[in-house]
Amino acid sequence: MEVFIDKSFDSKSIPKYNLNLKIGEDFFIAGATKSKQDLHIAIAENGFKSELKDGFQIGTFIESLKKCPVKISKKYNQVSISIANTYFAIVPKALFQKENLKSYIELNAKVANIVEYRFQILEKEGIVVCFALPKELSDWINQIFPKAKITHEISVVIQSVLRDFHSLSESKVVLNIHKGHFDLMFLNKGKLEFVNSFPFSEKEDLLYFVLFTLEQLNLDPHEIEVFLLGEIKKGSEQHQLLFQYIKNIHFGSRNKNIKIANGLNEIPNHYFYSVFNQPLCV
């Protein structure tokens, strides 16, 4: 568990805070912001796993939430939730048909569990993000946070990356690392030309999928600029292995307009990228 909590955080003042939850297959990240100031004052990451069966485990998820230092409560002023999994598909808005929602997702990912299908239109980008979330998780959200704003994590990343890494003269690749999977985006002179997510368990898997995708996109790993975001640490084995094969690799940073309290200053600028951006993109 990674926990960063500012001394100003007060569990008795939760009605004055907003809650930002990022929920993955076997992990979650909870963040709290002061509603009026849009100031991030607490963030905690924790994993949950059951050896009984594969797929999302609602029971272990709920038990893990109970232990979270960032208290999970119905009393928050506003709640935003992003779903971080690989069960999604990106469709041009002009081609999107709601009745084909399930088919779009199943063409891009094998959906094993009982799920609920949703979509989000990104007007500015001209695309529709179609995604699936476990039915048990959807039921829990409807029961605990019926007014929560729900999005897919890839929607947050796309909107944030296009804002923060926009360039009309340069092309770049952005990797957003999660626990168990990562997103890869290719921006060609300011336009999003490719986005996908890949599962990985070992650092070698991460490297393989990155190099394979660069090859498919006809991008030279010795030439293209690559930026790292999300839950990857400087000097980690993942970072060192990528650095061996990609010449121009850098860590990205969160937008300067995102305000964080002093107690969160130790968090690296690239870390928790999507969680910090989530309130701006739902």
GIDA-V632941 format. One record per helix or strand. SS is the DSSP state (a for helix, b for strand). FROM is the first residue (numbers start at 1). TO is the last residue. Records with the same first field share a line. If there is no record, write none. Layout:
SS=FROM-TO / FROM-TO
//
This chain:
b=2-5 / 17-24 / 27-34 / 39-47 / 78-84 / 88-92 / 115-122 / 127-134 / 149-152 / 171-177 / 181-188 / 191-199 / 225-230 / 249-251 / 259-260
a=11-16 / 58-66 / 93-95 / 98-108 / 135-144 / 153-164 / 203-216 / 237-245 / 262-264 / 273-278
//
